[in-house]
Amino acid sequence: MTNQGDILDYSDRLFEVGFEVADYKENALRIIRSHCNFGFPEPEKSDRTYTVIIPMQIIPEVIRSLCEANIAVYGITRRFREDAS
């Protein structure tokens, strides 16, 4: 079983996180990028999902910013990236 991490993980361990959003004008991309400006790889887009490699503690911050911008979040996935730690 893959280690999905603990929600109280405040380490520098990196996770591949997918944010499934309704984003017609790429506002979500701008918001997600603003949280990934610390040397993390550029977000990748596939259909309606933006995938980023970030530490666990940034996930709620991204969700909060998306909601404040009235961007609907339909799903979130995460998995530990052993090769990115």
MOPAC internal coordinates of N, CA, C and O (Angstrom, degrees):
PM7 1SCF
backbone

  N    0.0000 0     0.00 0     0.00 0    0    0    0
  C    1.4536 1     0.00 0     0.00 0    1    0    0
  C    1.5295 1   109.37 1     0.00 0    2    1    0
  O    1.2310 1   120.68 1   -42.72 1    3    2    1
  N    1.3053 1   116.31 1   137.28 1    3    2    1
  C    1.4482 1   121.82 1  -179.97 1    5    3    2
  C    1.5275 1   110.04 1   -74.29 1    6    5    3
  O    1.2310 1   120.40 1   -39.79 1    7    6    5
  N    1.3255 1   116.83 1   140.21 1    7    6    5
  C    1.4563 1   121.75 1   177.34 1    9    7    6
  C    1.5278 1   108.61 1   -75.03 1   10    9    7
  O    1.2310 1   120.64 1   -68.02 1   11   10    9
  N    1.3373 1   116.37 1   111.98 1   11   10    9
  C    1.4646 1   121.23 1  -178.92 1   13   11   10
  C    1.5143 1   112.49 1   -87.70 1   14   13   11
  O    1.2310 1   120.18 1   172.20 1   15   14   13
  N    1.3272 1   117.25 1    -7.80 1   15   14   13
  C    1.4537 1   120.32 1   177.86 1   17   15   14
  C    1.5113 1   113.01 1    87.30 1   18   17   15
  O    1.2310 1   121.44 1   -16.66 1   19   18   17
  N    1.3040 1   114.86 1   163.34 1   19   18   17
  C    1.4557 1   123.73 1   178.90 1   21   19   18
  C    1.5216 1   108.11 1  -103.80 1   22   21   19
  O    1.2310 1   120.31 1   -40.50 1   23   22   21
  N    1.3195 1   117.02 1   139.50 1   23   22   21
  C    1.4722 1   119.39 1  -178.12 1   25   23   22
  C    1.5212 1   112.67 1   -65.14 1   26   25   23
  O    1.2310 1   120.15 1   165.07 1   27   26   25
  N    1.3146 1   117.32 1   -14.93 1   27   26   25
  C    1.4629 1   120.84 1   177.24 1   29   27   26
  C    1.5337 1   111.56 1   -97.36 1   30   29   27
  O    1.2310 1   120.76 1  -161.53 1   31   30   29
  N    1.3273 1   116.15 1    18.47 1   31   30   29
  C    1.4656 1   122.12 1  -178.98 1   33   31   30
  C    1.5312 1   109.12 1   -78.23 1   34   33   31
  O    1.2310 1   120.50 1   -71.36 1   35   34   33
  N    1.3245 1   116.65 1   108.64 1   35   34   33
  C    1.4666 1   121.48 1   178.48 1   37   35   34
  C    1.5235 1   110.97 1  -109.14 1   38   37   35
  O    1.2310 1   120.85 1  -156.06 1   39   38   37
  N    1.3312 1   115.97 1    23.94 1   39   38   37
  C    1.4531 1   120.58 1   178.83 1   41   39   38
  C    1.5320 1   109.54 1   -83.75 1   42   41   39
  O    1.2310 1   121.05 1     4.46 1   43   42   41
  N    1.3145 1   115.59 1  -175.54 1   43   42   41
  C    1.4673 1   121.17 1   177.38 1   45   43   42
  C    1.5220 1   111.94 1   -92.09 1   46   45   43
  O    1.2310 1   120.33 1  -170.92 1   47   46   45
  N    1.3514 1   116.98 1     9.08 1   47   46   45
  C    1.4711 1   119.74 1   178.68 1   49   47   46
  C    1.5159 1   109.46 1   -59.55 1   50   49   47
  O    1.2310 1   120.67 1   -41.74 1   51   50   49
  N    1.3194 1   116.33 1   138.26 1   51   50   49
  C    1.4576 1   120.78 1  -176.69 1   53   51   50
  C    1.5225 1   111.51 1  -102.37 1   54   53   51
  O    1.2310 1   121.69 1   -34.88 1   55   54   53
  N    1.3251 1   114.37 1   145.12 1   55   54   53
  C    1.4517 1   122.65 1   179.31 1   57   55   54
  C    1.5247 1   108.93 1  -127.44 1   58   57   55
  O    1.2310 1   121.15 1   -34.79 1   59   58   57
  N    1.3214 1   115.41 1   145.21 1   59   58   57
  C    1.4558 1   120.54 1   171.56 1   61   59   58
  C    1.5212 1   106.15 1   -87.16 1   62   61   59
  O    1.2310 1   120.78 1   -63.30 1   63   62   61
  N    1.3275 1   116.11 1   116.70 1   63   62   61
  C    1.4659 1   121.49 1  -174.17 1   65   63   62
  C    1.5175 1   108.98 1  -120.70 1   66   65   63
  O    1.2310 1   121.04 1   -48.74 1   67   66   65
  N    1.3271 1   115.62 1   131.26 1   67   66   65
  C    1.4587 1   121.96 1   176.65 1   69   67   66
  C    1.5166 1   110.36 1  -109.32 1   70   69   67
  O    1.2310 1   120.48 1   -50.03 1   71   70   69
  N    1.3269 1   116.68 1   129.97 1   71   70   69
  C    1.4605 1   122.73 1   177.18 1   73   71   70
  C    1.5277 1   107.31 1  -112.75 1   74   73   71
  O    1.2310 1   120.60 1   -68.26 1   75   74   73
  N    1.3253 1   116.46 1   111.74 1   75   74   73
  C    1.4650 1   120.58 1   177.41 1   77   75   74
  C    1.5199 1   107.51 1   -90.54 1   78   77   75
  O    1.2310 1   120.77 1   -62.27 1   79   78   77
  N    1.3285 1   116.13 1   117.73 1   79   78   77
  C    1.4603 1   120.98 1  -172.46 1   81   79   78
  C    1.5270 1   111.43 1  -137.40 1   82   81   79
  O    1.2310 1   121.29 1   -19.49 1   83   82   81
  N    1.3347 1   115.13 1   160.51 1   83   82   81
  C    1.4633 1   121.69 1   169.81 1   85   83   82
  C    1.5239 1   105.84 1   -92.64 1   86   85   83
  O    1.2310 1   120.43 1   -71.63 1   87   86   85
  N    1.3195 1   116.78 1   108.37 1   87   86   85
  C    1.4670 1   120.89 1  -172.10 1   89   87   86
  C    1.5199 1   109.87 1  -139.43 1   90   89   87
  O    1.2310 1   120.60 1   -90.66 1   91   90   89
  N    1.3089 1   116.46 1    89.34 1   91   90   89
  C    1.4532 1   120.23 1  -175.54 1   93   91   90
  C    1.5226 1   113.57 1   -84.15 1   94   93   91
  O    1.2310 1   119.77 1   154.76 1   95   94   93
  N    1.3125 1   118.05 1   -25.24 1   95   94   93
  C    1.4632 1   121.45 1  -177.83 1   97   95   94
  C    1.5263 1   112.19 1  -115.09 1   98   97   95
  O    1.2310 1   120.50 1  -163.76 1   99   98   97
  N    1.3308 1   116.65 1    16.24 1   99   98   97
  C    1.4646 1   123.42 1  -179.81 1  101   99   98
  C    1.5266 1   113.22 1    60.37 1  102  101   99
  O    1.2310 1   120.36 1  -153.06 1  103  102  101
  N    1.3268 1   116.91 1    26.94 1  103  102  101
  C    1.4636 1   120.12 1   174.28 1  105  103  102
  C    1.5270 1   110.48 1   -67.05 1  106  105  103
  O    1.2310 1   120.68 1   144.00 1  107  106  105
  N    1.3400 1   116.30 1   -36.00 1  107  106  105
  C    1.4698 1   119.73 1   178.87 1  109  107  106
  C    1.5240 1   110.03 1   -62.58 1  110  109  107
  O    1.2310 1   120.28 1   140.26 1  111  110  109
  N    1.3133 1   117.07 1   -39.74 1  111  110  109
  C    1.4646 1   120.43 1   178.99 1  113  111  110
  C    1.5229 1   110.32 1   -59.81 1  114  113  111
  O    1.2310 1   120.13 1   135.46 1  115  114  113
  N    1.3088 1   117.36 1   -44.54 1  115  114  113
  C    1.4697 1   121.61 1   178.60 1  117  115  114
  C    1.5270 1   110.78 1   -60.46 1  118  117  115
  O    1.2310 1   120.54 1   136.29 1  119  118  117
  N    1.3271 1   116.57 1   -43.71 1  119  118  117
  C    1.4669 1   121.02 1  -179.91 1  121  119  118
  C    1.5226 1   110.84 1   -66.23 1  122  121  119
  O    1.2310 1   120.35 1   133.32 1  123  122  121
  N    1.3105 1   116.93 1   -46.68 1  123  122  121
  C    1.4723 1   120.43 1  -179.78 1  125  123  122
  C    1.5214 1   110.07 1   -61.83 1  126  125  123
  O    1.2310 1   120.36 1   137.39 1  127  126  125
  N    1.3193 1   116.92 1   -42.61 1  127  126  125
  C    1.4757 1   120.55 1   177.35 1  129  127  126
  C    1.5316 1   111.34 1   -58.81 1  130  129  127
  O    1.2310 1   120.46 1   142.90 1  131  130  129
  N    1.3211 1   116.72 1   -37.10 1  131  130  129
  C    1.4706 1   119.54 1  -177.48 1  133  131  130
  C    1.5294 1   111.71 1   -64.74 1  134  133  131
  O    1.2310 1   120.29 1   156.34 1  135  134  133
  N    1.3129 1   117.06 1   -23.66 1  135  134  133
  C    1.4680 1   120.93 1   177.52 1  137  135  134
  C    1.5289 1   112.00 1   -93.10 1  138  137  135
  O    1.2310 1   120.33 1   172.39 1  139  138  137
  N    1.3086 1   116.97 1    -7.61 1  139  138  137
  C    1.4665 1   121.21 1  -175.96 1  141  139  138
  C    1.5243 1   110.77 1  -115.31 1  142  141  139
  O    1.2310 1   120.22 1  -145.00 1  143  142  141
  N    1.3131 1   117.19 1    35.00 1  143  142  141
  C    1.4619 1   120.50 1  -175.43 1  145  143  142
  C    1.5245 1   112.68 1   -99.55 1  146  145  143
  O    1.2310 1   119.96 1  -157.19 1  147  146  145
  N    1.3191 1   117.69 1    22.81 1  147  146  145
  C    1.4585 1   121.37 1  -178.61 1  149  147  146
  C    1.5195 1   111.32 1  -110.15 1  150  149  147
  O    1.2310 1   120.50 1  -142.55 1  151  150  149
  N    1.3190 1   116.65 1    37.45 1  151  150  149
  C    1.4554 1   120.78 1   179.52 1  153  151  150
  C    1.5136 1   113.95 1    87.78 1  154  153  151
  O    1.2310 1   119.87 1  -169.99 1  155  154  153
  N    1.3466 1   117.85 1    10.01 1  155  154  153
  C    1.4516 1   120.56 1   177.29 1  157  155  154
  C    1.5274 1   109.09 1   -80.45 1  158  157  155
  O    1.2310 1   120.03 1   -25.33 1  159  158  157
  N    1.3357 1   117.55 1   154.67 1  159  158  157
  C    1.4670 1   119.72 1   179.08 1  161  159  158
  C    1.5320 1   111.76 1   -61.56 1  162  161  159
  O    1.2310 1   120.91 1   -24.58 1  163  162  161
  N    1.2983 1   115.87 1   155.42 1  163  162  161
  C    1.4670 1   123.39 1   177.82 1  165  163  162
  C    1.5369 1   109.64 1   -61.85 1  166  165  163
  O    1.2310 1   119.64 1   -41.16 1  167  166  165
  N    1.3415 1   118.30 1   138.84 1  167  166  165
  C    1.4678 1   120.32 1   176.72 1  169  167  166
  C    1.5236 1   111.07 1   -59.52 1  170  169  167
  O    1.2310 1   120.90 1   -36.06 1  171  170  169
  N    1.3234 1   115.89 1   143.94 1  171  170  169
  C    1.4672 1   121.81 1   176.11 1  173  171  170
  C    1.5145 1   107.88 1  -108.44 1  174  173  171
  O    1.2310 1   120.72 1   -39.70 1  175  174  173
  N    1.3454 1   116.23 1   140.30 1  175  174  173
  C    1.4618 1   120.29 1  -179.29 1  177  175  174
  C    1.5174 1   109.91 1  -110.01 1  178  177  175
  O    1.2310 1   121.23 1   -45.52 1  179  178  177
  N    1.3270 1   115.24 1   134.48 1  179  178  177
  C    1.4547 1   122.39 1   174.77 1  181  179  178
  C    1.5201 1   106.96 1  -139.37 1  182  181  179
  O    1.2310 1   120.11 1   -65.11 1  183  182  181
  N    1.3160 1   117.39 1   114.89 1  183  182  181
  C    1.4602 1   122.32 1  -174.30 1  185  183  182
  C    1.5290 1   109.27 1    54.42 1  186  185  183
  O    1.2310 1   120.00 1    66.28 1  187  186  185
  N    1.3287 1   117.60 1  -113.72 1  187  186  185
  C    1.4725 1   121.04 1  -178.62 1  189  187  186
  C    1.5199 1   111.56 1  -108.37 1  190  189  187
  O    1.2310 1   120.25 1  -162.04 1  191  190  189
  N    1.3157 1   117.13 1    17.96 1  191  190  189
  C    1.4640 1   120.45 1  -177.09 1  193  191  190
  C    1.5214 1   110.50 1  -117.18 1  194  193  191
  O    1.2310 1   121.08 1   -49.20 1  195  194  193
  N    1.3316 1   115.54 1   130.80 1  195  194  193
  C    1.4589 1   122.61 1   171.84 1  197  195  194
  C    1.5188 1   107.23 1  -102.10 1  198  197  195
  O    1.2310 1   120.41 1   -53.86 1  199  198  197
  N    1.3213 1   116.81 1   126.14 1  199  198  197
  C    1.4569 1   121.95 1   179.82 1  201  199  198
  C    1.5181 1   109.22 1  -110.25 1  202  201  199
  O    1.2310 1   121.19 1   -49.35 1  203  202  201
  N    1.3283 1   115.32 1   130.65 1  203  202  201
  C    1.4611 1   121.99 1  -179.16 1  205  203  202
  C    1.5241 1   109.29 1  -133.98 1  206  205  203
  O    1.2310 1   120.71 1   -18.43 1  207  206  205
  N    1.3150 1   116.25 1   161.57 1  207  206  205
  C    1.4652 1   121.79 1   175.61 1  209  207  206
  C    1.5233 1   106.57 1  -114.51 1  210  209  207
  O    1.2310 1   121.47 1   -70.04 1  211  210  209
  N    1.3388 1   114.79 1   109.96 1  211  210  209
  C    1.4633 1   121.35 1  -172.86 1  213  211  210
  C    1.5280 1   110.04 1  -144.24 1  214  213  211
  O    1.2310 1   120.09 1   -17.58 1  215  214  213
  N    1.3415 1   117.42 1   162.42 1  215  214  213
  C    1.4655 1   120.74 1   172.24 1  217  215  214
  C    1.5371 1   110.08 1   -71.28 1  218  217  215
  O    1.2310 1   121.09 1   -22.65 1  219  218  217
  N    1.3192 1   115.53 1   157.35 1  219  218  217
  C    1.4697 1   122.56 1  -177.76 1  221  219  218
  C    1.5295 1   112.83 1   -54.89 1  222  221  219
  O    1.2310 1   120.06 1   138.40 1  223  222  221
  N    1.3302 1   117.48 1   -41.60 1  223  222  221
  C    1.4658 1   119.73 1  -172.33 1  225  223  222
  C    1.5207 1   113.88 1   -68.12 1  226  225  223
  O    1.2310 1   119.48 1   167.07 1  227  226  225
  N    1.3268 1   118.59 1   -12.93 1  227  226  225
  C    1.4622 1   120.79 1   179.69 1  229  227  226
  C    1.5344 1   111.74 1   -84.35 1  230  229  227
  O    1.2310 1   120.00 1   159.90 1  231  230  229
  N    1.3302 1   117.60 1   -20.10 1  231  230  229
  C    1.4689 1   121.04 1  -176.55 1  233  231  230
  C    1.5309 1   112.14 1   -55.22 1  234  233  231
  O    1.2310 1   118.50 1   127.25 1  235  234  233
  N    1.3484 1   120.46 1   -52.75 1  235  234  233
  C    1.4769 1   118.58 1  -179.67 1  237  235  234
  C    1.5260 1   113.45 1   -63.64 1  238  237  235
  O    1.2310 1   120.28 1   149.54 1  239  238  237
  N    1.3140 1   117.06 1   -30.46 1  239  238  237
  C    1.4676 1   120.21 1   178.36 1  241  239  238
  C    1.5229 1   110.97 1   -65.24 1  242  241  239
  O    1.2310 1   120.68 1   138.04 1  243  242  241
  N    1.3336 1   116.31 1   -41.96 1  243  242  241
  C    1.4666 1   120.50 1   178.59 1  245  243  242
  C    1.5265 1   109.72 1   -64.21 1  246  245  243
  O    1.2310 1   120.44 1   133.77 1  247  246  245
  N    1.3264 1   116.77 1   -46.23 1  247  246  245
  C    1.4686 1   120.83 1  -179.67 1  249  247  246
  C    1.5233 1   110.59 1   -60.12 1  250  249  247
  O    1.2310 1   120.25 1   134.79 1  251  250  249
  N    1.3214 1   117.12 1   -45.21 1  251  250  249
  C    1.4690 1   121.19 1   179.26 1  253  251  250
  C    1.5313 1   110.38 1   -58.79 1  254  253  251
  O    1.2310 1   120.31 1   133.96 1  255  254  253
  N    1.3198 1   117.01 1   -46.04 1  255  254  253
  C    1.4711 1   120.36 1  -178.89 1  257  255  254
  C    1.5215 1   111.58 1   -64.70 1  258  257  255
  O    1.2310 1   120.13 1   140.44 1  259  258  257
  N    1.3276 1   117.35 1   -39.56 1  259  258  257
  C    1.4664 1   120.42 1   178.15 1  261  259  258
  C    1.5262 1   110.58 1   -63.43 1  262  261  259
  O    1.2310 1   120.47 1   135.87 1  263  262  261
  N    1.3261 1   116.70 1   -44.13 1  263  262  261
  C    1.4636 1   120.63 1   180.00 1  265  263  262
  C    1.5305 1   111.65 1   -65.85 1  266  265  263
  O    1.2310 1   120.31 1   140.46 1  267  266  265
  N    1.3251 1   117.01 1   -39.54 1  267  266  265
  C    1.4671 1   120.28 1   177.98 1  269  267  266
  C    1.5197 1   111.41 1   -62.48 1  270  269  267
  O    1.2310 1   120.28 1   151.52 1  271  270  269
  N    1.3399 1   117.08 1   -28.48 1  271  270  269
  C    1.4633 1   121.59 1   178.47 1  273  271  270
  C    1.5314 1   111.41 1   -89.26 1  274  273  271
  O    1.2310 1   120.76 1  -170.53 1  275  274  273
  N    1.3358 1   116.15 1     9.47 1  275  274  273
  C    1.4629 1   122.66 1   179.56 1  277  275  274
  C    1.5344 1   112.46 1    60.89 1  278  277  275
  O    1.2310 1   120.89 1  -142.94 1  279  278  277
  N    1.3245 1   115.91 1    37.06 1  279  278  277
  C    1.4664 1   122.08 1   175.83 1  281  279  278
  C    1.5213 1   107.63 1  -103.36 1  282  281  279
  O    1.2310 1   120.82 1   -59.29 1  283  282  281
  N    1.3132 1   116.04 1   120.71 1  283  282  281
  C    1.4642 1   121.18 1  -177.54 1  285  283  282
  C    1.5297 1   110.72 1   -70.75 1  286  285  283
  O    1.2310 1   120.98 1   -48.39 1  287  286  285
  N    1.3301 1   115.74 1   131.61 1  287  286  285
  C    1.4690 1   122.37 1   176.29 1  289  287  286
  C    1.5258 1   106.64 1  -106.11 1  290  289  287
  O    1.2310 1   120.41 1   -62.74 1  291  290  289
  N    1.3510 1   116.83 1   117.26 1  291  290  289
  C    1.4527 1   121.48 1  -175.81 1  293  291  290
  C    1.5211 1   113.22 1   -99.66 1  294  293  291
  O    1.2310 1   120.26 1   162.52 1  295  294  293
  N    1.3083 1   117.11 1   -17.48 1  295  294  293
  C    1.4525 1   119.06 1   179.35 1  297  295  294
  C    1.5123 1   111.77 1  -171.32 1  298  297  295
  O    1.2310 1   121.85 1   -26.13 1  299  298  297
  N    1.3430 1   114.07 1   153.87 1  299  298  297
  C    1.4599 1   121.12 1   178.22 1  301  299  298
  C    1.5205 1   107.14 1  -138.25 1  302  301  299
  O    1.2310 1   120.62 1   -48.08 1  303  302  301
  N    1.3201 1   116.42 1   131.92 1  303  302  301
  C    1.4611 1   121.14 1   175.23 1  305  303  302
  C    1.5186 1   108.00 1  -124.88 1  306  305  303
  O    1.2310 1   120.86 1   -26.64 1  307  306  305
  N    1.3491 1   115.97 1   153.36 1  307  306  305
  C    1.4571 1   118.68 1   176.61 1  309  307  306
  C    1.5159 1   109.10 1  -150.76 1  310  309  307
  O    1.2310 1   121.72 1   -30.21 1  311  310  309
  N    1.3253 1   114.31 1   149.79 1  311  310  309
  C    1.4578 1   120.37 1   172.08 1  313  311  310
  C    1.5208 1   108.20 1  -152.18 1  314  313  311
  O    1.2310 1   121.20 1   -34.61 1  315  314  313
  N    1.3084 1   115.31 1   145.39 1  315  314  313
  C    1.4658 1   122.18 1  -178.57 1  317  315  314
  C    1.5132 1   109.74 1   -68.58 1  318  317  315
  O    1.2310 1   120.39 1   -42.96 1  319  318  317
  N    1.3225 1   116.86 1   137.04 1  319  318  317
  C    1.4586 1   122.73 1   179.88 1  321  319  318
  C    1.5264 1   108.62 1  -107.25 1  322  321  319
  O    1.2310 1   120.14 1   -84.24 1  323  322  321
  N    1.3218 1   117.35 1    95.76 1  323  322  321
  C    1.4659 1   120.85 1   179.46 1  325  323  322
  C    1.5277 1   111.27 1   -62.43 1  326  325  323
  O    1.2310 1   120.63 1   145.11 1  327  326  325
  N    1.3238 1   116.40 1   -34.89 1  327  326  325
  C    1.4617 1   120.84 1  -177.56 1  329  327  326
  C    1.5152 1   112.51 1   -77.56 1  330  329  327
  O    1.2310 1   119.49 1   168.26 1  331  330  329
  N    1.3333 1   118.57 1   -11.74 1  331  330  329
  C    1.4734 1   121.55 1  -177.08 1  333  331  330
  C    1.5139 1   112.41 1  -106.03 1  334  333  331
  O    1.2310 1   119.71 1  -179.35 1  335  334  333
  N    1.3289 1   118.16 1     0.65 1  335  334  333
  C    1.4688 1   119.06 1  -177.28 1  337  335  334
  C    1.5061 1   112.56 1   -83.74 1  338  337  335
  O    1.2310 1   120.10 1   180.00 1  339  338  337

